[in-house]
Amino acid sequence: MALTLSLLSLNCPGAALAQADDDDDYRPPMRRGNADDPGDSDSGASKPSTKLFVPAFVTYWTHDALGYHPSIAFTIENNTGKNLVGAPIQLQAHFRVLAEGILNIYRWQTYFDTNGGQQLVNTEAHGKRPFELPMDQSEWPMIECKILCKLADGSPSQNLLVARVQPVAMTDDDARTQLNFLLGRTRLAKARMEAQKKKDQLQAAAAPKAKPKPEPPKQTPTGAGAANTTGSGNSNLSQPHPEPEKPLTAVAASMGNPLPLKGSELQALDLLVKGAATQAGLGDDFYHFEKSMGMPVETDLQDKNWIWAQYRKQPAMRLYAGSKGRTGKADTIICILKQDTLSDSQIGSAVKALAGKFKSEKINAAEHSVRYVDNSLSSSGRLEFVVINGQSFRGLSFKLNDTDGARATAVVVSRLPGALGEQLKEEARKTNILGFLLTGLGESAQRQPSTDGDRARRSGPTYGGNDDSDQ
């Protein structure tokens, strides 16, 4: 019988991984010559890691017609030094209920792909057993998830991660969006650490070697009874005296002649246009906005069809990037410039700077349009809009009162069809992050009251009900 099992293990590449289904304490057999084998003491030099790596993961609960299922979405990165593109990866997800000890196993297979010069794959797993979850999240069952994998090259199975399923309900699309956000933040932190390390190495290499400090000159004693030690017969050598420190003076700037602007207070349009070469734009992923603008200072997911993120690199300018369908790609970008007066050519330059992948397209001449509104929305009783469109995108500009009360200019670009102004009004009514745009668009700043369904979607899923609109 033992001989039969051994032959099956040799002929079946997934036998070692299948054995882990019946024994959670399974360990792969020791292999001679493996750098990861703790018993291999013959290799004196350190070898590169032959393990797969999980840079980011998200645990959650997902809902279907049967109930709620524990789930996990994660990214696998190839650190083996081998080309595994197209090679199958056998995976198992072990979902164990800690209170009962019940184990549920989900098996599947996936393949590596290349992204940004790295071999990685995004995948997810769901527990087969459905649960009825109560309203109180503290009473949800505690589930532990362990991920095992095995490559087709005959290497032993590997335990990728062990994590606790978080008491959060979301759809698979929301989990993928959060996974991409975590992965981008991890890559950004890694890139910053590597850049700082290189900078420190260059500074250390360029720094001149420290010279020994010269010895201070010997003080020559003076006065009666002092011996002459200079050999010149003059015992009263004069020592240089430091000049007295001049008092500091301050000059107040007049209102008509202000002080020069600092780098962070440059004209907002100059900041946008000069950085257009490296600035993320229309059609780019949120990851590129983090690379060029830093981490978002605010995000808004109140509209289930959109994700909005605010980026601010300078006090004079901030961006709002919106992704319809929560794909992570910027479909609409709103730029708020701390400038009240812009010419048509300057607005055209701002539109092209925000166009991203479409900045090479030719734009049409600026078209002006006026709306007459109540004096409570505009002191002059009129609003002026400037429309500048490209072949694949549309642009809009208008004046508004910013969140701090100062006058500013909004420049908007979008690759979505339809009336851009009406789309902005709709999103400003549905979200908090864009509510300040309403007065500039000729609408009251008071948002429409949320319905019960909207409140349920914002606070979480309605458990035990029949509302599956978000699933």
C-alpha positions, 0 to 999 in steps of 0.5 A: 500500500505504501509503495502504491501511494509513493508511485501515485505521488511521483506520477501526479504533480498535484499529489503533494498539494492534494495531501494538504487537504487532509492534513493542515500540518502538512510539510513538503518532503525534504529535497536534496540540494534545495536552498530553502531546505533547512537541513542543507548545510553544504551551501555556504553562499546565500542563494536567491529566494525560490518562493512566490510572494504575496504583496497585497491581499483583501479578505471580505464576505461576498453575497449570492443567492445562497447567502454570504461566503468568506472570500479573499482576493490577492496578488501573487508575484514571481520571485523564483528567478524563472520564467513562469508566464503561461505556466499553471499554478495549482491553488487551494484556499482553506477556510476554517471556522475557528469556533467549530473547526470545520474546514472548507477547501476551494481549489482552482488553477491560474496562470502568471502574466507580465505587468510592468516588467514583473510576473504576477497574477490577481486572483480570488477564492470563495468559501463554498459554505454559505452563512446567514450573517446577523446585523451585528458584525461582532457576531459574524463567525471567525474564519481563518483562510490559508492559501497553498500553491504548487507549481508544475515544475515539481517543486514542493507546495508552498504556504503563501499566507494565513489571514483572518477574514475581516467582517466586511461585506463587498462585491468582487469588483470592490475587492479588486479595486481595493486590492489594486489600491493596496498594491499601488501603495505597496509599490509606491512605498517600495519605489520611494525606499529604493530611490532614497537608498540610491540617493544616500549612496550617491551622497555618500560617494560624492561626499569628500573625505573629512580632513583633520581639523587644524590645531588651534594657534598657541596663545602667546602670554602677554604682560609683565613677567611673561616670557618671550616665546616667539623668538622675535623679541615681541611678546605682545602679538595682537590677536584678531578680534571678531567683528560684533554681530549686526542686529537683525532688521525686518522690513514690512511689505506694502499692500501694493508691492507684495513679497515674491512668491515662494515655490509652493505659491506659484501661479496655479496654471504654471504648475499644471502646464509645466508638469504636464509631461509627468502629470497623470491624466485622462485614461490613466490608472489611479496608480499613476496619479499616486506616482505624480501627485502622491496619495489621495487626501480624500476618496468618495464611494457614495455613488455605487457606479463611481469612485472619486479621489482628491489629490493635492500636491500644491496649495494652488491646485488640486485634482479630482479623478473619477472612475465610472464603473470602478475600473480604476481608470480616470474617466473624468478629471476636475482641476481646481486652479486658484486663479480667477482670470484665465484667457481662452488660450490658457484654458486650452493649455490646461485642458491639454495638460489634463487630457493624458493619453489624448493630449496630442489630439487637436482641440477646437476653438473655445466656445462661450456660453452664458446662463442667467441665475439667481443672485444668490448663486452669482453676484452678477446674476450670470454664469459663463462656461467655456467649452473646448473639445478634442476628438476623443474627449470634451473639456469645460471651464467655469468660475466658482467659489472654492471651499474656502470662499476664494474665487477659483477656476474649474477645468474639467475633461472627460472621455464619457459621452453626454452633457458634461455639465449635467454629469457634474451636477449629478455627481455633485448631488450624489457625493460629498466630495464634489458638492462645492461645484453646484453653485458654480454650475447654477444649482443650489448647494443643498444636496438632495436627501438620500433614500433609504436604499442609498443610506443602506448602500453607504452604511453596508449591506442589508443583511437578511433582506431581499435587496440584491441590487449591489450584488 
